[in-house]
Amino acid sequence: MSFFSEFKEFAVKGNVIDLAVGVIIGGAFGKIVDSLVGDVIMPVISQIFGGLDFSNYFIPLAGQTAATLAEAKKAGAVLAYGSFITVALNFLILAFVIFLMVKQINRLKREAPAAAPAEPAPTTEDIVLLREIRDSLKR
C-alpha cells in the first residue's frame, strides 16, 4: 500500500473527521465564550467591584509609568496579570459550560429506555422433532 493511499484511508476514517469537526466547533465555541466573558460578565463584575477593569492590571518591569496596558507595553516590559485573570475566567466559564453539556448528554443517555429482554423465539417444529428423536434414542 502506498504512502498516499494509507494517508487517504487514515484521513477519511470517522474518528479523524469527528475530531476535525470537534476542533472547528470548539474554536467557534471559544469565541462565543470570549464574547460572553468580555462583553457580558466582565462589565458586570467591573460594576460590582466599582469600575474594576482587569485588562489594565499590570506591573511595569522596566520602571515605566503608564495609565493603560497598551501604553506600558509600548514603553517596555510589562507583567500583564489582568489579561491572565481574564483568560483564566474564560477558561473557568468554558470548562463549566462543557461540564454542564457533558452532564446533560450523560443524563440523556441514561434515560434512554432499556429494551426489555426479548422473549426467546418459539422453538421451531423441526427442532422439537429432533429433540424427541434424541430423547427416544437415549432410552
TAJO-V620974 format. One record per backbone hydrogen bond with DSSP energy under -1.0 kcal/mol. NH is the residue of the N-H (numbers start at 1). CO is the residue of the C=O. E is the energy in kcal/mol with one decimal. If there is no record, write none. Layout:
NH:CO:E
NH:CO:E
This chain:
6:2:-2.2
7:3:-2.4
8:4:-2.5
9:5:-2.3
10:6:-2.3
11:7:-3.0
12:8:-1.9
13:10:-1.0
17:13:-1.6
18:14:-2.8
19:15:-2.3
20:16:-2.3
21:17:-2.5
22:18:-2.4
23:19:-2.4
24:20:-2.2
25:21:-2.7
26:22:-2.5
27:23:-2.2
28:24:-2.0
29:25:-2.8
30:26:-2.3
31:27:-1.6
32:28:-1.8
33:29:-2.4
34:30:-2.6
35:31:-2.3
36:32:-2.6
37:33:-2.9
38:34:-3.1
39:35:-3.0
40:36:-1.5
41:36:-2.5
42:37:-3.2
44:40:-1.1
45:41:-2.7
46:42:-2.9
47:43:-2.2
48:44:-2.5
49:45:-2.4
50:47:-1.2
51:46:-2.4
52:46:-1.5
56:53:-1.2
57:54:-1.9
59:79:-2.1
61:77:-2.4
72:68:-2.1
73:69:-2.6
74:70:-1.7
75:71:-1.6
76:72:-1.3
79:59:-2.8
81:79:-1.5
82:57:-2.4
84:80:-1.1
85:81:-2.1
86:82:-2.0
87:83:-2.5
88:84:-2.9
89:85:-2.3
90:86:-2.3
91:87:-2.4
92:88:-2.5
93:89:-2.3
94:90:-2.7
95:91:-3.1
96:92:-2.2
97:93:-2.6
98:94:-2.6
99:95:-2.3
100:96:-2.3
101:97:-2.3
102:98:-2.8
103:99:-2.5
104:100:-2.3
105:101:-2.5
106:102:-2.7
107:103:-2.2
108:104:-2.6
109:105:-2.1
110:106:-2.1
111:107:-2.0
128:124:-2.1
129:125:-2.5
130:126:-2.3
131:127:-2.4
132:128:-2.1
133:129:-2.3
134:130:-2.4
135:131:-2.8
136:132:-2.4
137:133:-2.0
138:134:-1.6
